[in-house]
Amino acid sequence: MIGCHLFNRSIREISLLLNIPWLTVNGIKTTLKQLRTRETRPRSGRPRKMTEQGQHMLKQKVRTSHQLSAESIAKDLQTSCDLQISTKTVCRELH
């Protein structure tokens, strides 16, 4: 599709040639024009509560002892790693 765009094909021609809806072709063409790349921008939204490091610590904690409750894991992470984490977040992340 990008090659067709570079050879100055119209949106309709690209759509018919590749059997893609013209709205999709138009959206990608607009993104290319605005951003000069076809990568998508990061999405907006609420950031995750746990960082990658926190997730790694949680996984290590669960691997070492399988019988711990979510409450005890949360307390342990709060004291040892200085993470402010609730039991609901621990359950959600483990799920």
N, C-alpha and C positions, 0 to 999 in steps of 0.2 A: 504494500500500500504506500509506503513511504517512497519507494522507487517511482511509482506511478505519479505521485504528487510532485516529485522532483522533475519529472518529464512533462509537467504542466498539464496533466490530465484533469478533467473536471470531476467534481464530486460524483456526478451521475455516472460518468464513464468508469470511475474506480469502483463504484457500487455495483454496477452491472458486471464488470470484469471479474471481480472477486466474490460476487454473490454475498455481499455484506449490505445491511441496511444503510441508506445514505445518511441517516442521523449519526450512526456510529462513525462513518467516514468523516463527516463534518466535525464531530467532537474531537477526533484524533487530530485532524488538520488544524483545528483551532488551538489545541494544546501545543502542537508543534510550533505554531506561529507565536504564541504567547511566551512559552517557556524555553523554546529552542531545544527541547528534549522531549522524548516520549515517556519519560519516567513520571509516575504520578507523585503529586505532592503529599506530604504527610497529612493524615486525616486529623480533623479536630476532634476533641472529645476529652473526657475526664482522664487524667493520667492514672496509671496503675498505682495501687498503694504499695506494692512490693517491687523493689528494684531487682535486677538480675542477681545481684549479690545476695539479697534476702531470699530469693527463691532457691538459690544454690544452698544456702545454709539450712533452709527448711528441708530440702531433699536429703541433705547429709544427715540431719537429725532423725528423719524418719527411717533412713536406711540402717542406721546404727541400732535403733530400738523400735521395733514395730508395735509394741504394746502400749506406747504412750498415748494419752488422751490429747485432744486438741488443746484443752486448757493448759495442761502441763507443758506442751510444746510452746505455746504462746508465752507462758511465764518464763520458760527457759531462754527463749530468744530475746525477751525483754531484758533479762538480767545479764546474759552473757554477751549478747551482740549489740545491745543498746538500740533495739528496734522497737518502735511503738506499734504493736500488732495485736489485734483482737482475736479471740477464738473463732469468730465467724470468718475472718479473713484467712486464718489457717485452714479451716474446713474448705473454704472456697478454692484456695490455691491447691490443696491436695486433691480436690475433686477433679 
